[in-house]
Amino acid sequence: MDVKEARTCDLVEELKSRIGIETQYAEPDKKISVEMNGPVTVLIVTD
C-alpha cells in the first residue's frame, strides 16, 4: 500500500499503536499544553 494513498485517520491510528508514541487529545474548544524533552517530533493533526 502506498502511504500517499492512505487516509490521514488510518495513518494516525497506525502511528498511535507503535511503541514510543504518546498521544495527547484536545477536546473541541479546549487548549492543552505539552512539555517534552527532546529529541522529539510533534505532529499536530486537526480532525
DRENSEDO-629598 format. One record per atom (N, C-alpha, C): x, y, z. Coordinates in steps of 0.2 Angstrom, whole numbers, plus 2048, in hexadecimal, padded with zeros to 3 digits. Example, Ala and Ser with C-alpha at 12.3 -4.5 7.8 and 13.67 -1.06 7.14 Angstrom:
BEGIN
8427E4827/83E7EA827/8427F0827/8407F5823/8447FB824/840800827/
end
This chain:
BEGIN
8047FA800/800800800/804806800/80380B7FC/8068117FB/804816801/808818805/80681C80B/803823808/805825803/80282B800/7FA82A7FE/7F88247FD/7F18237FC/7ED822802/7F0821808/7ED81F80E/7E9825811/7E4824814/7E0829818/7E482B81E/7E483281F/7E8835825/7E583182C/7DF83082C/7DD82D833/7E0826833/7E182282E/7E481B82E/7EB81C830/7EE82182D/7F582282F/7F6823836/7F2828839/7F282A840/7F1824844/7EC820843/7EB81A847/7F0815847/7F4814841/7F9810841/7FF812845/801819844/80681C848/80481B850/7FE81C852/7FC81C859/7FE81585C/7FE810858/7FF80985A/80680785B/80A80B859/81280A859/81580B860/81A807861/81E808867/82180F867/82181386C/82581986D/82081F86B/81A81E869/815823867/81182586D/81182B86F/80C82E874/807832871/801831872/7FB83586F/7F883A874/7F7840872/7F4845876/7EE847872/7E8848875/7E284A871/7DF850874/7DD855870/7DA85B873/7D385B871/7CE85B875/7C785C874/7C6862870/7C086286C/7BF868868/7BE86E86D/7C187486B/7C187A86E/7C587A875/7C9875876/7CE87587C/7D5875879/7D987887E/7E087A87C/7E4875881/7E987287E/7ED86E882/7F5870882/7F986F887/800870886/803869887/809869883/80D862883/814864884/817861889/81E86288A/82285C889/82785C885/82B856884/833858883/837852885/83E853884/84085087E/84485387A/846850873/84B84B874/84C84886E/84A84A868/842847867/83E84B864/837849863/83584D85C/830849859/82D84C853/82584D855/822853854/81B854856/817854850/81285084F/80D85184A/80785484C/804859849/7FE85B84B/7F9859846/7F4855847/7EF853843/7E8856845/7E685A841/7DF85D842/7DA85983E/7D5856842/7D085283F/7C9855840/
end
